[in-house]
């Protein structure tokens, strides 16, 4: 870094002083906090994004959002060239930048990192960063801070992509780095055309009839509602009504997070909606859940991310079974690898159902970065969390194989061509960068029509085991060390044996504890054959955690 570059950085960064006494951590959600505390951090992440673009010689994305958090919060996260999350190797650098106490320390950290990573600030490559924000009022000023951060690095350009869902921004980054057009128009066109393709390939005789022709979507009073209103004009074969589309308060009594956790109807829904297929987005439209309104009650029947994954797996396995029939030279020498990736929080009933289908189910530690990475190891990898965040990944080699089948006119089985066409359409409809409520919704709707299923039939695939989640405040969450995808406690010694003894007391009992990634608490998850049993198991294991780890209330 030369003197001129250093001088520019010192001058601009001095206008974005960090708040006193605030320490930020970069996690799956990037940086997230009350919006009033974030201007300095957002400016500094702009610096990081420009450097990341120079390092990778690719477009990088910055999304300003706090997803399902209350409207007074905001956040910023980085999209890597693949459209996925920032590589974990750069997370400590992000935290060092955000928490630097003054401009001089900030510039020293930048200078050291540029040297260590051998980033050419005077090279020919001009950094390019795509910026997006959701509908939060605080996003306007934070976007300007991000632009200033990007512009503080020589030859770095910030492109404002507008008010977007988080998945749209990630999709645009991925598309641009694949050499494709990356506008919102292109996004809508790809989703609508691939959805239309799936509908055209529906077998004759498959059709949902009656009230289930209608779909009502809770837009969480966020950006997803606005985008669905724009997208639905391009869709044939789907009748959608959008509610909570911006007239209320973002995420307040609405949205996928509220519906999934509280299991009650969102604002604007009631008894008139009984029997109708309903869905809910979260604030930035990267989560999707479905639900049915219960008669004479504000309660719902939840169809969560686990059930969405089961539906996707069922459909994809059906297409693979058609393709993998013997007697055709185009069949791959080895069976296609379809992998289902879950975390320990997946309901045990969903895992049992997927295994009964003969599918390969694997577990990873909690967090999108873990499940996404594991899913990418398969020809087709599916991951979903119960909260409604998930997607389907296709390997490039497998997509080439499907293209070969699709274009091979010598095939005697048109059914195989149709199966390949369906899989190719899924690969274009689903957002392979991140979980996307818009694309996920269209894939669910296409599959339900393909199968001729109502939401009631879908919900009957399996019945969730009752579960309970608790938090136990502890002195030091780092004292808990887990293994086997966080299902077994290695330290402190003896606690796992005590947990096992409690589990043995309950029919279909399962329980684990894991340290929180953000606060000094241990999280307890328990499930059993009845709600009373799940509650009893959770509370007994919470007591064990308190005994072995020491409560802050002790």
N, C-alpha and C positions, 0 to 999 in steps of 0.2 A: 504494500500500500504506500503510494507516494505522498508527499506533503500536501499536494492539492486535494487529493482524495480524502486525506485525514482531516483537512480544514473544512471541507464540505460536510463531512459526517459530524464533526464537532458542532458546527453551526446549526445544522437542521435538528440533530438529536437533542440539543439543549432546549428546544421548544416543546419537547415531549418528556417532561420529568416524571419519573415513576412515583406512585403514591407511597408515602411513608408507611412502614410496618406491614406491607403486603408482600407475601411470597407466593408466587404462582407456580403450579406444576403442570407440565404438558402431558396429557394422557390421550386416551382414545378420542375424547371430544376436543382435543387441542387445549387451548387456554379458555377457561370459562369462569365468569365472576359477575358481580354487579357491574353494569355497563359503565358506571362512573369511574371505575378503577382500571379500565382497559386501554385507554388511549395510547399510553406509552408502550404497552405490550404489543398492541396491534401495529404501531409504527415499526417496532423492532422485528416483528415477524415478517413485515414487508422487506426488511433488509435480508433476513434469512431466505425468503422466497427467491429474491433476485440472485443471491449466491448459489442457491440450489439449482436454479436454471442455468447459471454459468457452469456449474460443476457437471450437470447431467447433459448439457447442451440440448435441453428440451423445455417445453412449456410447463410451468408449475401453476397450481391453482391456490387461491386464498378464498376461503368462505367465511363470511362473518355471520354467525348464527349462534344461538344457544338452544337450538332444537326444541325439546319439550319443556325447557325451564320457563319460569314465569317471565313476563314481558320486560321487567326491569333488568333482567340479566342479559348478557350477550357473550360472545366468544369468538375465537378465530382459530381455524385449523388449516393445515397445509395439505394440498393434494399433490402427490408425487406424479412423475410422468405417466405411470400406468393408470392414473385416475384413483389409485388407492391412497392409503394414509401415508404420511411422512415416514420414511424409514426410521426405525428405532435408533439407529446409530446417530441420528441428528437431534434426537429429543433432548439429550443433556445440553447441547449447544443452544437449543431454543430456550431452555430454562435459564442458562447462564446469561443470555441476552436480556430476557425479560426481567431478570432480577438484579441486573447490574445497577449499582446505586447512583451512578452519575455518568455523564457523557464520556469522560476520559477513560473510565473503566470499560465502558461499552466499546470504545474504539480499540482498546488494547485486546479485548476478547475477540473482536472481529479480526484484527490483524493477525493474532496468533492462529486463529482457525483457518484463515485464508492461506497462511503459510503451510500449516499442517496438511490441509486438503489439496494443496497445490492448485488453487483456483486462480486462473489467469484473469485479472481485472482489466488488463489492457489488450486482451485477445480480440479476434475478429468476431466472435460470437456475441450477439446482442441478447441479453436476457429478456425473456417474455413471461409475464405473470398475468393470468386471468383472475379477475376479481368478481366476486358475487356477494350478495347479501340477501337476507330475508326481509320480512316486512316490519321488523322492529324499528321504531323511530330512532333509536340510538345508532342504528346501522349507518345512517347518512354521514355523521361526523367520523365514525370509526373507519368508514371506507376511505375518507380523505386522508386519515392518518396512515392507512395501508399504502395509499398511492405515494405519499411522501416518503415512506420507508423504501419502497421499490425504487423511486426516483433518486434516492440518495446514493445508489450504486451506479457507477458510470456505465453507460450503454444499457441500462435496464429500462424496459417499457412495461407499464401497467395498462392492461386493457379491461375497462369496466364492462362486464357482460350483462349487467343489469340486476334487477330483483329476480332471484331464482330460488328454486328448491336446492337443497344441498346436493342431491344426486345429479341434478342437471349440470351443476358446475363440475362435478367429478367426471361426468360423461363427456363434457366438452373438452376437458384436459386430455382424457384418454383418446378421444376421436382426433383431436389436432395432432397428437403425437404419433398417431397411426397414418397421418397424411390425409385425413378426411376433413370435410367441412364440419364446422363445430358451432353452429348457431342454434338458437332455440327452435327455429323453423326445421332444421335438420333433425333435431331430437324428436320433435312431434311427428315429423314425417316417417322416421324409422319406427317409432312405436305404433303409429296408426297403420302403416303398411304391413308390418309383421303381424299385428293383431288381425287384420283383414285376411291375411294369408292363412292363419290358423282357423279362422271361421270357415273359409272356403274349403278346407280340408276335413271338416267335420263329417263323420260317416252319416249316411242317410238314416233318418229315424231318430237321431239324437236331438232332443229338444226339451228345454225346461218350459213348462206351461204354467198358466195361472198367475198368481200374484208375484211369483218369483222372477217374472220377466223384469221387474223393477229393482233397481239398486239405489239405495240412499247412502250417501257418503257424508260423514262428519269431517269437515275440513279443518277443524281445530282453530278456526278464525286466523289461519295462517296462509302462507304462500301456496301450499298445495291445493287449497280450494280454488284460488285464482287460476292456477295452471290447469286444473282439471276442467274448469269451465271453458278454457280455451281449447283444450284437447278434445272434449266430448263432441264438438262440432265436426270433427274429422272422423268420428266413429260411426259406423253403421252396425246394427245388430246389438246395440247396448243402450238401454234406457236408464239414464243416470240423473238423479236429483242431488244437488250439492247443498248441504246446509252448513251453518257456521262458517260462512265464507268471508268474514271480515267485519261484520257489524258488532260483534262482541269482543271481549278481551281475549287475546291470544292465550291458549292453553288453560284458560280458567273454566273448569268444569266441562272441558271438552278435550278431544284428542286421544290418540292411541294410548299414550302413557296413562292417562286418567282412566280410560275404559278398561285397560288391561289390569291395572292395580286395584281399582275400586269395584270393578264388575257391576257397575250401574250405568244407566243410560246417560249419554252426554246431553248437555243442554240442547233443547229444541227437539228432543225425541220423546215419544210417549206411547200410550196404548193404541193409538191409531196406526202405529207401525208394527204391531204384532204380526208375525208371519212373513214379514218382508225382509229380504236380504239387506243387511246394513254393514257398513265398513267405516273405519276411522283411521285418519292420518294423524301423525304428530305435527308439531309446529313447523318443521322444515321438510316434512314429507319424506323422511327416510325410514319410517316405521309404518306398518300396516297391520291392523287386526280386523277381523269380521265379528259380527255379533247378531244375536236374535233378541228382540225385546220380549220379555216375559209378560204374559197376560196379568192384568190387575196388579202390577208391581213396577217399581223402577229398577228392578234387577234385570240382568241380561244373561243369556247363554253365550259365553265367550268362545270364539273360534280363533285361537291365538297363533303365534308364529310356528309352534310345533305342528299344528294341524295344517297350516299352509305348506310346510315342508313335506308333510305326509302326502298331501294332494299332488304336489310337484313330483315327488318320488314315484308315486303310483303311475302318473302319466308318462314320465320319462322311461320308466321300466317297461311299460307297455310298448312304447316305440322301439326300445332296444330289443325286446323279445322278437319283434317282427324282423328287425335287421339281422339278428344273430341266428336266424334259422339257417340250417346247413344247406348245402347244395348250390352255393353261389360263390363264384370266384372273388367277388368283391368283399366277402366277409373277412374281417381282420383275423390273422392267425391266432391271436389271443382274444379272449372275451373282453369286451369293452368294460373298463373299470368305472363303475358308478359308485361314488362315495358319499355317504351321509355324515356330516360333521356336526356334533352336538357338544354342549358343555354340560357340566354336572347339574345345572339348573333345569335341563330338559326334563319334562315329566316322565317318570318311569314307564307309564303306559304308552307313550309315544315311541320310546326306544323299543319296547317289546313288540309293538305293532310293526315297526320298520324291520326288525330282525325276523319276524314271522313272514315277511314278504321275501326273505332270503337276501336282503340288502346288507352291504358292508357298512356298519355303523362304527365310527371312531369318535373319541372324545379328546378335547383339548382344554387347556386352562381357559378361564373366562376372559372374554375380550374379543372384539371383532378382528383385531390383527392376528390372533392365534387361529381362529376358525377359518378366516379367509386364506391364510397361508397354507393350511392343511388341505382345504378344498381344492386349491390350485394343483395339488399333486395328482389328481385324477383326470381321466378323460372328460368326465362330467362330475363336478363336485357341487353338492348342495349344502348350504348352511343356513340355518335360521335360529334365532333365539326366541324364546317365548314372548318377548316384548314386541315382536313383529319386525325385527331388523334381520335381513338376510337376502341371499341371492343365489344364483346358479352360475357356475363357472364352466366354460368349455375350453379345453386345450386347443392350441392352434393346430396341432397335428390331427386331432380328431375332427376339427372343422374342415380341414382339407380332405379327409376321408369321406365326410358327408357330402362335400361338394362333388367328389368323384362319383359317388353313387347317384347323386341327383342328375348329373350330366351324362350318365352312362345309359345310352338308349338301347343297348343290347340286353338290358335286364328283362328277364321274363316276368318278374313279379312287380306289377305297378304298386302293390301294397308297400314294397320296400322303398320305392321312390317316394311314396307319400309319407312314410315314416321318417325318411331322411329329410324331406322338405319340412315336416313339422319340427324336427329337432333344429334345423337351421333357422326356422322362424323364431323358435324359442330363444336361440342364441342372440338374435337381433332385438327381440322384444325385451328381454330381461336386461337390466343394467349390470354388466359384469364388473363395473368399477366398485360399486357399493350397493347396499340395500336401497331400494327405490320404491316408494309407495305407489307411484303412478304406474310404473311398468309392472310391478308385482300385482296390482289390482287387475290390470288387463290380462295378465297370464292366468290368474285365478278364474276370471270370467270366461276366458276362452276354454279352459279345461273343463269347467262345469258344463258348458254347452256341449263340448265334445263327448263327455260322459253321459249327458242328459240328466245331471244330478241337480237337486235343490240343495240349498244350504243345510237343510235338515238331514238329508242323506249324507252329505259330507261330514257333518258333525257326529254322525253315528259310526265313523271309522273306528273309533275307540273312545273310551271314557277315561278322562283324566283321574289319576289318583288324587285324593285330597292332600293339600300341602300347606305348610306354614313357613314363613320366613321371619327371622328375628335378628336384632342387632344387640350385641353385648359390648358395652364400653370397657376397654381394657387399658392397662398402663402402657403396653408396648405391643402393637400388632405384629411387629417383626419377630416376636418370640414364637409365632406360629409358622411352621415350615410344612408345606404340603407336598405330596407326590401323586402320581397316577391321575393327572388332570384335575388336581385339587380335591380328589375324593378320599384321600388318606392323609392323616396328620402324622408327620414324622417326628416333629418336636412341638411341644414338650413331651418327653418320654412318658408313656403310660396313658395318655389321654385317648388315643385311638382305641385301646383295649376297653377303656371305660365306655366310650361311645358305642362300640360293638355290643357290649353287654346290654345297653339300653335298647339298641335296635332289635336285638333278639326277642324283646318282650312284645313286639308289635307285628301283627300280620301284614305282610308286604311292606314292612318298615325299611326305610332308607334315610340316611341322614349324613350330612357332612358339615364341616366348618371351614371357613377360609378367611384370611385377613382381608380387610377392605384395602383397596388401592389408593384411597383418598383421605381416610380418617381413621383415628385410633379406635376402631371397633372390629370385632370379629362377627362375620355374618354366619347365621345358622340357617340351613335349609333342611326340612324334614317332610317326608311324605309317608302315608300309611293307608290302610284300607278304608278308614273312616276319618272324618274331620276331627273328631274328638281324639282319636289315636294320634293323628299327625300333630295336633296341638300339644298333646302330652309328651310326645317324643321330642318336639322342638324345645319345649320349656325345660325338660330334664337335661338335655344336652347343653342348653344355655347355662344351666347351673354348673355343669361340669366345666364349661369354659371359664366361668367366673372363679371356680375353685382352683383350677390349674394355672390361670393367667393373672388373677388378681383384678378386681373391678376398680374403676376410678372412684366408685362410691364406697370402697372398703375403708 
